[in-house]
Each structure stands twice: as C-alpha cells, then as structure tokens.
Amino acid sequence: MSFTAQLSTYSKVNSLLRKLRSKGYRIFDRPLELNLIAERSNTVRSEVMDDSLHMLYKDLEGKWVLKSFQVTTDPSAYYIDNPIVSQGYGFIKKGQWLNAYSLGYHKGRPALVQVKPMTVIRNYALKGIFKTYTGTEETGIFGNNIHDMKGSMINASAGCVVFARDNDYQQFLNQCQVHRNRYGNAFTLSLLDFRDNHKTRNTMIAASLLGLGGLATILFKK
C-alpha cells in the first residue's frame, strides 16, 4: 500500500472512531473483533448502491484494519411501491444495534440475520430545505438482514443491508466467521446517517443568515 493510501486509511479510521465516540457508541477493540459501521449517503436513491459498510477491527498486532464495501441501506423501488407489510416499507433507523445479528441464512444463502429487535422508520421521507424526517417508527424483528444481492437492484432489498459485489460479500463473510470463532455468534451494527450532517449544516447556515438579517435590520433602523 502506498504512503498516500495508508494516510487516507488512517484518516478514515480516525474519522469513524470519532463519530462512534461522539455518539457514545461501543467500540470493539479486541483482536479480530468486528465493528460493523454502515454509512447512509446524503440521498435516498433506491435504484443505486450509494451507501457504505465498513468493517473495522484490530489485527493480531493491535493495529486497526479497515475494509469498506459498497452497499445499500435503502429499500428497493419494488418494495417501496409494494411493501411486504401493510404499515409500509421500512428503513433501519440510525443508531447502534448491539448484538442484533448472527450468522445464519437469508433465503437459503449465508448472511448476517437479525436476531434482536431493531427500530425501523416506515414510509421514510425527507422534505424541505432542512431535510426533516417523516415516517413512523416501529421496533421489532423484521428480517432486516445483511446479505448479498441476487437479481436486480429493483428488488434487491426490502430494508436490508445489501452488498453490491459478490467478492466483497465473500470477504465480509470470511471475516465474520473469524469473529464468530473467537467471540461467539453476535454482531453489532452501527448505522450513521450523513443526512444528520446535512441537516445540521443547513440549520447553521439558516441561523447565520437570520442573524445577519437581524443585524442588517438594526443597522438600517439606525
């Protein structure tokens, strides 16, 4: 790996660790113990794989290792139009879901399967300049698994985390098996949402503009 690539990886590792710490999330730091970190992009596009899943762990020498994969955390177009349940389609809510997954099978294929309750947002949408959230929260076991993609993107996910590439997914599964052999069949998913950052930036900009507007009014009156 080139020095530039090493520097980039080091920067990304530190960025992810800062985000986890800022939210008070648990960080797993025993050798080969996995931190699974999903990052949802700043757009909701059901037809593309525009999210990331990071696999962060320490090697046997205590150095952080980062592997990142292209995924989607959004339901596909088919399931948005044809939800499996009457309440509507669901997005996994941002947060840390401790020991929520175990190695198992999704439709007969190896996968990480949901084994503990998680919260989803039904009929999730973003509206307005501040990207406010709309939708209804529901908590339970809904089969929001982490699996590979079979078929087309149109119906790849009903709310699961789905990998874009088979070779990435196999690499992911192999490392999950190493984790299971050392620490048991329990995996934690931390889901970060870039839309929070987008909303925060817009709010700060709006507050600044309002402040400037107020100052301009005062100066004009004078």
N, C-alpha and C positions, 0 to 999 in steps of 0.2 A: 504494500500500500504506500502511495506517495505521501510526502510530508503534508501536502495540501489536503489530501483525503483524510489523513489522520487528524489534522487540525479541525476539519469540518465535522468529523465524527465526534471528536472531543467536545466541540461546541454544542452539537445536538444532544449528546448525553447530558451535559450540564444543564441545557435548556429544559429537557424533560424532567430531570431531577428537581430543578427549581419549581417547575409547575406542580409536581406532585407534592413537594413540601409546602408550597404556598396554600394548598388546599387541605393540608393536614392528612394526606393520604399515606397509607402504609407503603414503605419501600422495602422490598425483599433483597437482602444483600448476602445471603449465604451462597457458597459456590454453586453455580449452575441452577440457582433458584430463580424462576422466571418472574419478571414484571411484564405483564401484557398491557400495553397502552395504546388505545385507539384514539386517533385524532380525526374528528369530523371536520370536513372542509367548510369554507365560508359560503358554500352554495348548496342548495338542495336540488340535485340533478339525478333523477332516478335512472337515467339512461347511461350513466358513466360511472366508472370506478375512480372516484376522486377523493377518497379518504385514505388514511394510512393506519397500519397496525405495526407497532414497534415491539420487538422482543428484546428486553434489556435484562442483562444478567452479568454476574461476575464470573470470570473463569477461575481455574484452579489456583492461579497466582494472585487472585484478588483484584484483577483489572476488569473494568467494565467493558462489556461487549454489547454492541447494538446491531440488530438486524431489523430492517424496515421493509414492509411489504405493502403493495397496492391492494386496497380492499374497498368495499362499500359498506357503510353502516346504515344505509337508507333502503327502505323497501323499494322494490322494482315497480315499474309502471303498471304491470298487470295487477299486482296486489293492491296498489293504490286505488285502481278502478274496481277491483274485485276482491275486497278484503275477506280474509278467511272467517272472521267473526263479525257479528252484526255491529259491534261497537266501533269498527273501523280499523284501518291499518295502524301499526304502532312502530315508533322509533324508540330504541333504547335510550333512556334518559341519561344525561351526563352524570357522572359520579363514579365512585369506586365500589365495585361489587365483589366483596370479599368471599373467596372460596365458592363462587357462584357456578363454576364449571368443573366438569370432569371429562376425562377421555371416555368416549363412547362411540355411538353411531348415529349418523343423520341419514335417514333414508337408506340404510344399509351400508353407508360409507363411513370410514373413521372420521371422527370430528370431536371438537370440544362441545359438550352438550350442557345446557342449562340445568342445574340441579337444585338451585336455591332461588327464592323469589327475587325478582328484579322489577323495577318500575319502567313502564313504557309510557310514551305520550301518544294517545290516539288522535288521529286526524291532525297531525302536527303541521304547522304552517308558520311562515314568517311574513309579517305585514308591516308596512310603514317605514319611514326613514330610520327609526331606531331599531328595526329588526326585532320587534317584540314577538314573543312566543304565543301561539294559541293552540289549544288542544286540551284533552282531558287525560289526567294521569290515572294509571291503573297498575297495581302491583300484584305479581303472581308468577307462576312458572308457565311461560308461553311457548317454550321451544325456541327461544332466541339464541340459536346455536352459532358456533364459529366453524365454517365449513368451506369446502371447495365449490367451484361453480360448475354445474353441469347444464348444458343447454345454452340459451342466450341470456343476455343481460335483461331482457324484457321481463323474464320471470325467475331471475336468479335468487331473489331474496324476498321473503315476506316479513323482514325485520331483523334478519340475522346479520352477522358479520361475515362477508363472503369474499374469498380471495379471487384475485384476477388471474393468477398464473398457477398452473399445476406444480411446477418445480418449486416455487416459493412455498406452496402449501405443504409439500412433502418435507421440505427443510423445517418448516414450522412444526409439523407433527413429530419429526425425529427429535427435536429439542424438547418438545412436551413430554415425550416418553422418557428422556433423560431425567427431567424434573420429577416425573411420577416415580421413577425407580428410587430416587433419593428422598423425596419429601411427601410422597403419597399422591393420591389422585384428586388433587384440589388445586384449582387455578383461579386467580383473581384478575378481573378486567377493570382497568381504569379508563373511563371514556372522557376525553377532553373535547371541548366544543369551541372551535375558532370563532363561532358566531358571538360568543361572550365578549371576546376581544373587540370584534367589530362593533358590537352594541356599545361597549364602554368607550371606544374611540369616538363614536358618533355623539354620545352623550356629552363627553368632554368638549368636543367641538361646538356643540349647540350651546353648552353653558358659557363657553368663551365668547361666542357670538352674542349671546344675550347680555353678557357683561359689557361687551364693547358697545352694544346698542344702548344700554343704560347710561354708560359714560358719555356717549355722543349726545344723548338727550339732555344730560346735565350741562354739558358744555354749550349746547345750543341755547338753553334757557338763560345761561349767563350772558 
